[in-house]
Amino acid sequence: MSNNPRSNTSKKLKHHRNQDFDDVDGNPEVWVTLDKSFKQVQSVLDRNRALIQQVNENHQSKIPDNMVRNVALIQELNGNISKVVSLYSDMSSNFSSAFHQQHSNGHTGDD
């Protein structure tokens, strides 16, 4: 048995989180939607990684045309960051709605 207060707190929080997530376990649609959203986010982040690499290469080359191209690449990066924020916002909203819908339908995870 651990006397570490940090360990005990961590176990309690994990138990509480697991109870909360048990409420949406019965709705595989929620998990499919979250998985799809995470894949979309990862795709945008992967694209951003490639854009940043290209911007860095263009900058290091000091070639005027490459520097001009960086303007469009950086604009795309900014747009992609907005997409990621929007995707995470939608995921949060969708998950929260599904969670609250389960609670309002009387599913508490104690069934």
N, CA, C and O atoms as a Tinker XYZ file with bonds, in Angstrom:
   444  protein
     1  N      0.840000   -1.181000    0.000000    73     2
     2  CA     0.000000    0.000000    0.000000    64     1     3
     3  C      0.882000    1.240000    0.000000    63     2     4     5
     4  O      1.847000    1.320000    0.760000    81     3
     5  N      0.558000    2.193000   -0.839000    73     3     6
     6  CA     1.366000    3.387000   -0.995000    64     5     7
     7  C      0.924000    4.464000   -0.024000    63     6     8     9
     8  O     -0.268000    4.705000    0.169000    81     7
     9  N      1.918000    5.108000    0.586000    73     7    10
    10  CA     1.629000    6.248000    1.454000    64     9    11
    11  C      1.861000    7.556000    0.726000    63    10    12    13
    12  O      1.795000    8.626000    1.332000    81    11
    13  N      2.126000    7.483000   -0.543000    73    11    14
    14  CA     2.400000    8.665000   -1.345000    64    13    15
    15  C      1.086000    9.376000   -1.655000    63    14    16    17
    16  O      0.259000    8.836000   -2.388000    81    15
    17  N      0.872000   10.597000   -1.102000    73    15    18
    18  CA    -0.390000   11.313000   -1.346000    64    17    19
    19  C     -0.610000   11.613000   -2.820000    63    18    20    21
    20  O     -1.747000   11.629000   -3.294000    81    19
    21  N      0.472000   11.849000   -3.539000    73    19    22
    22  CA     0.359000   12.125000   -4.968000    64    21    23
    23  C     -0.212000   10.914000   -5.706000    63    22    24    25
    24  O     -1.074000   11.056000   -6.573000    81    23
    25  N      0.270000    9.738000   -5.356000    73    23    26
    26  CA    -0.196000    8.499000   -5.984000    64    25    27
    27  C     -1.670000    8.264000   -5.690000    63    26    28    29
    28  O     -2.431000    7.884000   -6.580000    81    27
    29  N     -2.075000    8.491000   -4.441000    73    27    30
    30  CA    -3.475000    8.298000   -4.062000    64    29    31
    31  C     -4.388000    9.266000   -4.795000    63    30    32    33
    32  O     -5.465000    8.884000   -5.253000    81    31
    33  N     -3.959000   10.529000   -4.909000    73    31    34
    34  CA    -4.749000   11.531000   -5.623000    64    33    35
    35  C     -4.880000   11.151000   -7.086000    63    34    36    37
    36  O     -5.958000   11.255000   -7.672000    81    35
    37  N     -3.777000   10.711000   -7.667000    73    35    38
    38  CA    -3.782000   10.309000   -9.072000    64    37    39
    39  C     -4.752000    9.146000   -9.300000    63    38    40    41
    40  O     -5.489000    9.130000  -10.286000    81    39
    41  N     -4.746000    8.180000   -8.385000    73    39    42
    42  CA    -5.655000    7.034000   -8.509000    64    41    43
    43  C     -7.111000    7.474000   -8.412000    63    42    44    45
    44  O     -7.963000    6.977000   -9.148000    81    43
    45  N     -7.397000    8.410000   -7.500000    73    43    46
    46  CA    -8.762000    8.902000   -7.344000    64    45    47
    47  C     -9.224000    9.635000   -8.593000    63    46    48    49
    48  O    -10.345000    9.442000   -9.064000    81    47
    49  N     -8.335000   10.488000   -9.129000    73    47    50
    50  CA    -8.696000   11.223000  -10.343000    64    49    51
    51  C     -8.919000   10.265000  -11.503000    63    50    52    53
    52  O     -9.869000   10.433000  -12.266000    81    51
    53  N     -8.062000    9.266000  -11.646000    73    51    54
    54  CA    -8.206000    8.294000  -12.723000    64    53    55
    55  C     -9.519000    7.534000  -12.572000    63    54    56    57
    56  O    -10.222000    7.308000  -13.557000    81    55
    57  N     -9.853000    7.141000  -11.346000    73    55    58
    58  CA   -11.107000    6.435000  -11.097000    64    57    59
    59  C    -12.293000    7.319000  -11.468000    63    58    60    61
    60  O    -13.246000    6.857000  -12.096000    81    59
    61  N    -12.232000    8.598000  -11.076000    73    59    62
    62  CA   -13.319000    9.534000  -11.388000    64    61    63
    63  C    -13.459000    9.705000  -12.895000    63    62    64    65
    64  O    -14.572000    9.680000  -13.422000    81    63
    65  N    -12.319000    9.882000  -13.604000    73    63    66
    66  CA   -12.374000   10.029000  -15.062000    64    65    67
    67  C    -12.959000    8.774000  -15.697000    63    66    68    69
    68  O    -13.774000    8.868000  -16.615000    81    67
    69  N    -12.558000    7.621000  -15.225000    73    67    70
    70  CA   -13.081000    6.379000  -15.796000    64    69    71
    71  C    -14.580000    6.268000  -15.587000    63    70    72    73
    72  O    -15.287000    5.775000  -16.467000    81    71
    73  N    -15.079000    6.713000  -14.450000    73    71    74
    74  CA   -16.524000    6.696000  -14.214000    64    73    75
    75  C    -17.220000    7.619000  -15.207000    63    74    76    77
    76  O    -18.261000    7.262000  -15.759000    81    75
    77  N    -16.658000    8.796000  -15.440000    73    75    78
    78  CA   -17.248000    9.732000  -16.387000    64    77    79
    79  C    -17.291000    9.136000  -17.790000    63    78    80    81
    80  O    -18.307000    9.240000  -18.477000    81    79
    81  N    -16.195000    8.513000  -18.217000    73    79    82
    82  CA   -16.127000    7.976000  -19.567000    64    81    83
    83  C    -16.984000    6.726000  -19.722000    63    82    84    85
    84  O    -17.406000    6.403000  -20.832000    81    83
    85  N    -17.244000    6.024000  -18.631000    73    83    86
    86  CA   -18.133000    4.858000  -18.709000    64    85    87
    87  C    -19.503000    5.265000  -19.224000    63    86    88    89
    88  O    -20.202000    4.462000  -19.841000    81    87
    89  N    -19.889000    6.510000  -18.974000    73    87    90
    90  CA   -21.196000    6.979000  -19.386000    64    89    91
    91  C    -21.355000    7.025000  -20.900000    63    90    92    93
    92  O    -22.472000    6.885000  -21.397000    81    91
    93  N    -20.284000    7.215000  -21.639000    73    91    94
    94  CA   -20.384000    7.280000  -23.095000    64    93    95
    95  C    -19.865000    6.014000  -23.757000    63    94    96    97
    96  O    -19.855000    5.918000  -24.984000    81    95
    97  N    -19.433000    5.039000  -22.960000    73    95    98
    98  CA   -18.943000    3.779000  -23.523000    64    97    99
    99  C    -19.990000    3.108000  -24.392000    63    98   100   101
   100  O    -19.659000    2.463000  -25.386000    81    99
   101  N    -21.250000    3.260000  -24.019000    73    99   102
   102  CA   -22.321000    2.586000  -24.735000    64   101   103
   103  C    -22.652000    3.222000  -26.074000    63   102   104   105
   104  O    -23.546000    2.747000  -26.775000    81   103
   105  N    -21.957000    4.275000  -26.440000    73   103   106
   106  CA   -22.243000    4.978000  -27.679000    64   105   107
   107  C    -21.003000    4.979000  -28.573000    63   106   108   109
   108  O    -20.222000    5.930000  -28.562000    81   107
   109  N    -20.830000    3.896000  -29.354000    73   107   110
   110  CA   -19.633000    3.793000  -30.199000    64   109   111
   111  C    -19.550000    4.907000  -31.235000    63   110   112   113
   112  O    -18.463000    5.218000  -31.722000    81   111
   113  N    -20.671000    5.504000  -31.572000    73   111   114
   114  CA   -20.691000    6.610000  -32.533000    64   113   115
   115  C    -19.833000    7.779000  -32.038000    63   114   116   117
   116  O    -19.171000    8.450000  -32.829000    81   115
   117  N    -19.850000    8.012000  -30.732000    73   115   118
   118  CA   -19.053000    9.085000  -30.146000    64   117   119
   119  C    -17.575000    8.809000  -30.383000    63   118   120   121
   120  O    -16.826000    9.703000  -30.775000    81   119
   121  N    -17.160000    7.572000  -30.145000    73   119   122
   122  CA   -15.747000    7.223000  -30.293000    64   121   123
   123  C    -15.324000    7.246000  -31.758000    63   122   124   125
   124  O    -14.195000    7.630000  -32.065000    81   123
   125  N    -16.199000    6.848000  -32.657000    73   123   126
   126  CA   -15.886000    6.900000  -34.089000    64   125   127
   127  C    -15.700000    8.351000  -34.529000    63   126   128   129
   128  O    -14.782000    8.669000  -35.285000    81   127
   129  N    -16.579000    9.218000  -34.048000    73   127   130
   130  CA   -16.492000   10.638000  -34.390000    64   129   131
   131  C    -15.209000   11.247000  -33.834000    63   130   132   133
   132  O    -14.527000   11.997000  -34.532000    81   131
   133  N    -14.875000   10.931000  -32.580000    73   131   134
   134  CA   -13.643000   11.448000  -31.989000    64   133   135
   135  C    -12.419000   10.946000  -32.752000    63   134   136   137
   136  O    -11.493000   11.711000  -33.021000    81   135
   137  N    -12.418000    9.668000  -33.097000    73   135   138
   138  CA   -11.301000    9.086000  -33.834000    64   137   139
   139  C    -11.125000    9.781000  -35.184000    63   138   140   141
   140  O    -10.007000   10.105000  -35.583000    81   139
   141  N    -12.227000   10.005000  -35.873000    73   139   142
   142  CA   -12.183000   10.692000  -37.165000    64   141   143
   143  C    -11.632000   12.109000  -36.997000    63   142   144   145
   144  O    -10.815000   12.563000  -37.798000    81   143
   145  N    -12.077000   12.793000  -35.966000    73   143   146
   146  CA   -11.621000   14.157000  -35.719000    64   145   147
   147  C    -10.133000   14.195000  -35.389000    63   146   148   149
   148  O     -9.410000   15.060000  -35.884000    81   147
   149  N     -9.673000   13.266000  -34.559000    73   147   150
   150  CA    -8.251000   13.222000  -34.228000    64   149   151
   151  C     -7.407000   12.946000  -35.474000    63   150   152   153
   152  O     -6.311000   13.488000  -35.616000    81   151
   153  N     -7.911000   12.116000  -36.359000    73   151   154
   154  CA    -7.186000   11.840000  -37.604000    64   153   155
   155  C     -7.127000   13.086000  -38.482000    63   154   156   157
   156  O     -6.109000   13.343000  -39.125000    81   155
   157  N     -8.217000   13.867000  -38.513000    73   155   158
   158  CA    -8.207000   15.120000  -39.271000    64   157   159
   159  C     -7.188000   16.091000  -38.688000    63   158   160   161
   160  O     -6.429000   16.720000  -39.427000    81   159
   161  N     -7.171000   16.212000  -37.365000    73   159   162
   162  CA    -6.220000   17.097000  -36.701000    64   161   163
   163  C     -4.794000   16.653000  -37.032000    63   162   164   165
   164  O     -3.947000   17.477000  -37.375000    81   163
   165  N     -4.535000   15.349000  -36.927000    73   163   166
   166  CA    -3.191000   14.851000  -37.190000    64   165   167
   167  C     -2.764000   15.132000  -38.626000    63   166   168   169
   168  O     -1.601000   15.444000  -38.883000    81   167
   169  N     -3.695000   15.023000  -39.550000    73   167   170
   170  CA    -3.401000   15.315000  -40.948000    64   169   171
   171  C     -2.986000   16.778000  -41.134000    63   170   172   173
   172  O     -2.026000   17.072000  -41.847000    81   171
   173  N     -3.711000   17.681000  -40.492000    73   171   174
   174  CA    -3.380000   19.105000  -40.592000    64   173   175
   175  C     -2.027000   19.373000  -39.923000    63   174   176   177
   176  O     -1.217000   20.139000  -40.446000    81   175
   177  N     -1.785000   18.749000  -38.777000    73   175   178
   178  CA    -0.508000   18.943000  -38.090000    64   177   179
   179  C      0.654000   18.404000  -38.914000    63   178   180   181
   180  O      1.732000   18.999000  -38.937000    81   179
   181  N      0.435000   17.279000  -39.590000    73   179   182
   182  CA     1.470000   16.726000  -40.470000    64   181   183
   183  C      1.762000   17.684000  -41.623000    63   182   184   185
   184  O      2.917000   17.885000  -41.997000    81   183
   185  N      0.708000   18.271000  -42.178000    73   183   186
   186  CA     0.883000   19.253000  -43.248000    64   185   187
   187  C      1.652000   20.467000  -42.729000    63   186   188   189
   188  O      2.525000   20.994000  -43.419000    81   187
   189  N      1.328000   20.909000  -41.514000    73   187   190
   190  CA     2.034000   22.044000  -40.931000    64   189   191
   191  C      3.517000   21.741000  -40.736000    63   190   192   193
   192  O      4.368000   22.604000  -40.950000    81   191
   193  N      3.816000   20.521000  -40.331000    73   191   194
   194  CA     5.213000   20.131000  -40.160000    64   193   195
   195  C      5.958000   20.272000  -41.494000    63   194   196   197
   196  O      7.072000   20.793000  -41.532000    81   195
   197  N      5.346000   19.810000  -42.576000    73   195   198
   198  CA     5.956000   19.907000  -43.900000    64   197   199
   199  C      6.093000   21.377000  -44.328000    63   198   200   201
   200  O      7.104000   21.770000  -44.910000    81   199
   201  N      5.065000   22.180000  -44.035000    73   199   202
   202  CA     5.127000   23.603000  -44.382000    64   201   203
   203  C      6.254000   24.309000  -43.631000    63   202   204   205
   204  O      6.992000   25.102000  -44.215000    81   203
   205  N      6.382000   24.027000  -42.366000    73   203   206
   206  CA     7.434000   24.653000  -41.554000    64   205   207
   207  C      8.812000   24.256000  -42.083000    63   206   208   209
   208  O      9.720000   25.084000  -42.167000    81   207
   209  N      8.951000   23.006000  -42.430000    73   207   210
   210  CA    10.226000   22.548000  -42.992000    64   209   211
   211  C     10.543000   23.303000  -44.291000    63   210   212   213
   212  O     11.677000   23.728000  -44.511000    81   211
   213  N      9.529000   23.464000  -45.143000    73   211   214
   214  CA     9.722000   24.179000  -46.402000    64   213   215
   215  C     10.053000   25.647000  -46.159000    63   214   216   217
   216  O     10.935000   26.203000  -46.814000    81   215
   217  N      9.355000   26.270000  -45.228000    73   215   218
   218  CA     9.632000   27.668000  -44.888000    64   217   219
   219  C     11.079000   27.812000  -44.413000    63   218   220   221
   220  O     11.784000   28.733000  -44.826000    81   219
   221  N     11.512000   26.907000  -43.553000    73   219   222
   222  CA    12.894000   26.967000  -43.052000    64   221   223
   223  C     13.909000   26.801000  -44.183000    63   222   224   225
   224  O     14.905000   27.522000  -44.242000    81   223
   225  N     13.651000   25.847000  -45.078000    73   223   226
   226  CA    14.564000   25.636000  -46.210000    64   225   227
   227  C     14.608000   26.873000  -47.108000    63   226   228   229
   228  O     15.677000   27.300000  -47.543000    81   227
   229  N     13.432000   27.439000  -47.377000    73   227   230
   230  CA    13.375000   28.649000  -48.206000    64   229   231
   231  C     14.133000   29.801000  -47.552000    63   230   232   233
   232  O     14.860000   30.542000  -48.215000    81   231
   233  N     13.952000   29.936000  -46.254000    73   231   234
   234  CA    14.618000   31.020000  -45.538000    64   233   235
   235  C     16.134000   30.852000  -45.569000    63   234   236   237
   236  O     16.873000   31.810000  -45.793000    81   235
   237  N     16.582000   29.625000  -45.340000    73   235   238
   238  CA    18.026000   29.364000  -45.335000    64   237   239
   239  C     18.650000   29.558000  -46.713000    63   238   240   241
   240  O     19.828000   29.899000  -46.818000    81   239
   241  N     17.870000   29.343000  -47.768000    73   239   242
   242  CA    18.406000   29.490000  -49.123000    64   241   243
   243  C     18.691000   30.947000  -49.474000    63   242   244   245
   244  O     19.542000   31.237000  -50.314000    81   243
   245  N     17.976000   31.855000  -48.827000    73   243   246
   246  CA    18.110000   33.298000  -49.061000    64   245   247
   247  C     17.857000   33.690000  -50.527000    63   246   248   249
   248  O     18.255000   34.768000  -50.968000    81   247
   249  N     17.197000   32.806000  -51.263000    73   247   250
   250  CA    16.831000   33.104000  -52.655000    64   249   251
   251  C     15.548000   33.937000  -52.620000    63   250   252   253
   252  O     14.563000   33.533000  -52.002000    81   251
   253  N     15.556000   35.094000  -53.278000    73   251   254
   254  CA    14.389000   35.991000  -53.207000    64   253   255
   255  C     13.053000   35.311000  -53.559000    63   254   256   257
   256  O     12.058000   35.528000  -52.867000    81   255
   257  N     13.019000   34.504000  -54.610000    73   255   258
   258  CA    11.762000   33.833000  -54.971000    64   257   259
   259  C     11.278000   32.901000  -53.862000    63   258   260   261
   260  O     10.078000   32.799000  -53.610000    81   259
   261  N     12.205000   32.232000  -53.211000    73   259   262
   262  CA    11.835000   31.337000  -52.105000    64   261   263
   263  C     11.292000   32.129000  -50.920000    63   262   264   265
   264  O     10.361000   31.691000  -50.243000    81   263
   265  N     11.874000   33.283000  -50.681000    73   263   266
   266  CA    11.397000   34.125000  -49.585000    64   265   267
   267  C      9.970000   34.619000  -49.877000    63   266   268   269
   268  O      9.136000   34.709000  -48.976000    81   267
   269  N      9.711000   34.934000  -51.139000    73   267   270
   270  CA     8.370000   35.365000  -51.538000    64   269   271
   271  C      7.377000   34.210000  -51.353000    63   270   272   273
   272  O      6.252000   34.434000  -50.907000    81   271
   273  N      7.782000   32.981000  -51.689000    73   271   274
   274  CA     6.912000   31.805000  -51.512000    64   273   275
   275  C      6.546000   31.592000  -50.045000    63   274   276   277
   276  O      5.470000   31.089000  -49.723000    81   275
   277  N      7.466000   31.987000  -49.166000    73   275   278
   278  CA     7.205000   31.795000  -47.737000    64   277   279
   279  C      5.966000   32.548000  -47.260000    63   278   280   281
   280  O      5.305000   32.123000  -46.312000    81   279
   281  N      5.656000   33.648000  -47.906000    73   279   282
   282  CA     4.467000   34.415000  -47.508000    64   281   283
   283  C      3.222000   33.532000  -47.633000    63   282   284   285
   284  O      2.412000   33.463000  -46.708000    81   283
   285  N      3.071000   32.862000  -48.770000    73   283   286
   286  CA     1.911000   31.984000  -48.987000    64   285   287
   287  C      1.955000   30.776000  -48.052000    63   286   288   289
   288  O      0.922000   30.347000  -47.537000    81   287
   289  N      3.149000   30.231000  -47.836000    73   287   290
   290  CA     3.278000   29.067000  -46.947000    64   289   291
   291  C      2.892000   29.436000  -45.517000    63   290   292   293
   292  O      2.213000   28.670000  -44.833000    81   291
   293  N      3.324000   30.596000  -45.075000    73   291   294
   294  CA     2.993000   31.042000  -43.713000    64   293   295
   295  C      1.502000   31.355000  -43.598000    63   294   296   297
   296  O      0.898000   31.109000  -42.553000    81   295
   297  N      0.909000   31.891000  -44.650000    73   295   298
   298  CA    -0.541000   32.117000  -44.640000    64   297   299
   299  C     -1.286000   30.789000  -44.534000    63   298   300   301
   300  O     -2.280000   30.685000  -43.816000    81   299
   301  N     -0.800000   29.775000  -45.253000    73   299   302
   302  CA    -1.432000   28.451000  -45.146000    64   301   303
   303  C     -1.278000   27.892000  -43.741000    63   302   304   305
   304  O     -2.214000   27.306000  -43.197000    81   303
   305  N     -0.108000   28.070000  -43.154000    73   303   306
   306  CA     0.112000   27.630000  -41.771000    64   305   307
   307  C     -0.894000   28.284000  -40.822000    63   306   308   309
   308  O     -1.502000   27.611000  -39.989000    81   307
   309  N     -1.062000   29.591000  -40.954000    73   307   310
   310  CA    -2.021000   30.305000  -40.104000    64   309   311
   311  C     -3.435000   29.769000  -40.280000    63   310   312   313
   312  O     -4.164000   29.591000  -39.305000    81   311
   313  N     -3.819000   29.514000  -41.523000    73   311   314
   314  CA    -5.141000   28.940000  -41.785000    64   313   315
   315  C     -5.284000   27.558000  -41.175000    63   314   316   317
   316  O     -6.338000   27.209000  -40.643000    81   315
   317  N     -4.218000   26.774000  -41.255000    73   315   318
   318  CA    -4.252000   25.426000  -40.688000    64   317   319
   319  C     -4.355000   25.447000  -39.169000    63   318   320   321
   320  O     -5.011000   24.593000  -38.572000    81   319
   321  N     -3.710000   26.418000  -38.551000    73   319   322
   322  CA    -3.822000   26.551000  -37.095000    64   321   323
   323  C     -5.270000   26.847000  -36.717000    63   322   324   325
   324  O     -5.780000   26.308000  -35.735000    81   323
   325  N     -5.919000   27.685000  -37.479000    73   323   326
   326  CA    -7.341000   27.970000  -37.243000    64   325   327
   327  C     -8.185000   26.712000  -37.424000    63   326   328   329
   328  O     -9.134000   26.486000  -36.673000    81   327
   329  N     -7.841000   25.891000  -38.424000    73   327   330
   330  CA    -8.566000   24.624000  -38.634000    64   329   331
   331  C     -8.427000   23.708000  -37.429000    63   330   332   333
   332  O     -9.400000   23.097000  -36.987000    81   331
   333  N     -7.202000   23.614000  -36.896000    73   331   334
   334  CA    -6.963000   22.746000  -35.736000    64   333   335
   335  C     -7.781000   23.232000  -34.542000    63   334   336   337
   336  O     -8.402000   22.430000  -33.845000    81   335
   337  N     -7.780000   24.534000  -34.309000    73   335   338
   338  CA    -8.561000   25.100000  -33.200000    64   337   339
   339  C    -10.036000   24.768000  -33.391000    63   338   340   341
   340  O    -10.714000   24.380000  -32.440000    81   339
   341  N    -10.531000   24.917000  -34.606000    73   339   342
   342  CA   -11.930000   24.630000  -34.900000    64   341   343
   343  C    -12.251000   23.147000  -34.707000    63   342   344   345
   344  O    -13.287000   22.800000  -34.140000    81   343
   345  N    -11.367000   22.287000  -35.176000    73   343   346
   346  CA   -11.585000   20.840000  -35.018000    64   345   347
   347  C    -11.628000   20.450000  -33.542000    63   346   348   349
   348  O    -12.493000   19.679000  -33.124000    81   347
   349  N    -10.687000   20.987000  -32.750000    73   347   350
   350  CA   -10.688000   20.674000  -31.320000    64   349   351
   351  C    -11.936000   21.234000  -30.638000    63   350   352   353
   352  O    -12.502000   20.591000  -29.753000    81   351
   353  N    -12.356000   22.402000  -31.037000    73   351   354
   354  CA   -13.567000   22.992000  -30.473000    64   353   355
   355  C    -14.788000   22.126000  -30.794000    63   354   356   357
   356  O    -15.625000   21.867000  -29.930000    81   355
   357  N    -14.872000   21.686000  -32.048000    73   355   358
   358  CA   -15.983000   20.810000  -32.449000    64   357   359
   359  C    -15.947000   19.489000  -31.687000    63   358   360   361
   360  O    -16.984000   18.985000  -31.255000    81   359
   361  N    -14.739000   18.930000  -31.525000    73   359   362
   362  CA   -14.617000   17.658000  -30.789000    64   361   363
   363  C    -15.099000   17.823000  -29.360000    63   362   364   365
   364  O    -15.839000   16.986000  -28.842000    81   363
   365  N    -14.680000   18.898000  -28.733000    73   363   366
   366  CA   -15.077000   19.154000  -27.352000    64   365   367
   367  C    -16.587000   19.307000  -27.241000    63   366   368   369
   368  O    -17.216000   18.743000  -26.346000    81   367
   369  N    -17.149000   20.064000  -28.145000    73   367   370
   370  CA   -18.587000   20.297000  -28.139000    64   369   371
   371  C    -19.362000   19.001000  -28.386000    63   370   372   373
   372  O    -20.341000   18.714000  -27.697000    81   371
   373  N    -18.917000   18.227000  -29.371000    73   371   374
   374  CA   -19.596000   16.965000  -29.689000    64   373   375
   375  C    -19.507000   15.975000  -28.536000    63   374   376   377
   376  O    -20.487000   15.309000  -28.199000    81   375
   377  N    -18.327000   15.884000  -27.937000    73   375   378
   378  CA   -18.157000   14.951000  -26.829000    64   377   379
   379  C    -19.007000   15.382000  -25.644000    63   378   380   381
   380  O    -19.664000   14.559000  -25.007000    81   379
   381  N    -18.989000   16.676000  -25.355000    73   379   382
   382  CA   -19.774000   17.197000  -24.241000    64   381   383
   383  C    -21.269000   16.962000  -24.470000    63   382   384   385
   384  O    -21.988000   16.577000  -23.548000    81   383
   385  N    -21.730000   17.192000  -25.691000    73   383   386
   386  CA   -23.145000   16.977000  -26.016000    64   385   387
   387  C    -23.536000   15.516000  -25.834000    63   386   388   389
   388  O    -24.587000   15.208000  -25.272000    81   387
   389  N    -22.680000   14.622000  -26.315000    73   387   390
   390  CA   -22.971000   13.187000  -26.186000    64   389   391
   391  C    -22.985000   12.781000  -24.717000    63   390   392   393
   392  O    -23.841000   12.008000  -24.286000    81   391
   393  N    -22.034000   13.307000  -23.956000    73   391   394
   394  CA   -21.953000   12.996000  -22.532000    64   393   395
   395  C    -23.210000   13.469000  -21.812000    63   394   396   397
   396  O    -23.803000   12.723000  -21.033000    81   395
   397  N    -23.612000   14.706000  -22.073000    73   395   398
   398  CA   -24.801000   15.254000  -21.401000    64   397   399
   399  C    -26.079000   14.578000  -21.881000    63   398   400   401
   400  O    -27.032000   14.427000  -21.117000    81   399
   401  N    -26.097000   14.172000  -23.147000    73   399   402
   402  CA   -27.263000   13.454000  -23.665000    64   401   403
   403  C    -27.413000   12.114000  -22.948000    63   402   404   405
   404  O    -28.527000   11.711000  -22.612000    81   403
   405  N    -26.305000   11.427000  -22.716000    73   403   406
   406  CA   -26.349000   10.153000  -21.990000    64   405   407
   407  C    -26.907000   10.366000  -20.583000    63   406   408   409
   408  O    -27.731000    9.585000  -20.107000    81   407
   409  N    -26.445000   11.439000  -19.923000    73   407   410
   410  CA   -26.931000   11.722000  -18.567000    64   409   411
   411  C    -28.414000   12.064000  -18.573000    63   410   412   413
   412  O    -29.143000   11.637000  -17.677000    81   411
   413  N    -28.876000   12.819000  -19.556000    73   411   414
   414  CA   -30.275000   13.214000  -19.583000    64   413   415
   415  C    -31.179000   12.031000  -19.939000    63   414   416   417
   416  O    -32.373000   12.050000  -19.641000    81   415
   417  N    -30.611000   11.002000  -20.575000    73   415   418
   418  CA   -31.374000    9.804000  -20.898000    64   417   419
   419  C    -31.358000    8.797000  -19.752000    63   418   420   421
   420  O    -31.902000    7.699000  -19.876000    81   419
   421  N    -30.730000    9.175000  -18.629000    73   419   422
   422  CA   -30.746000    8.325000  -17.460000    64   421   423
   423  C    -29.651000    7.290000  -17.427000    63   422   424   425
   424  O    -29.696000    6.394000  -16.584000    81   423
   425  N    -28.673000    7.367000  -18.299000    73   423   426
   426  CA   -27.542000    6.433000  -18.281000    64   425   427
   427  C    -26.443000    7.035000  -17.418000    63   426   428   429
   428  O    -25.825000    8.035000  -17.784000    81   427
   429  N    -26.211000    6.420000  -16.284000    73   427   430
   430  CA   -25.222000    6.968000  -15.364000    64   429   431
   431  C    -23.968000    6.125000  -15.279000    63   430   432   433
   432  O    -23.031000    6.496000  -14.572000    81   431
   433  N    -23.921000    5.009000  -15.972000    73   431   434
   434  CA   -22.769000    4.142000  -15.896000    64   433   435
   435  C    -22.870000    3.163000  -14.747000    63   434   436   437
   436  O    -22.020000    2.280000  -14.623000    81   435
   437  N    -23.900000    3.291000  -13.884000    73   435   438
   438  CA   -24.094000    2.397000  -12.735000    64   437   439
   439  C    -25.078000    1.276000  -13.053000    63   438   440   441
   440  O    -25.434000    0.492000  -12.173000    81   439
   441  N    -25.524000    1.195000  -14.325000    73   439   442
   442  CA   -26.532000    0.199000  -14.707000    64   441   443
   443  C    -26.003000   -1.207000  -14.596000    63   442   444
   444  O    -26.725000   -2.162000  -14.880000    81   443
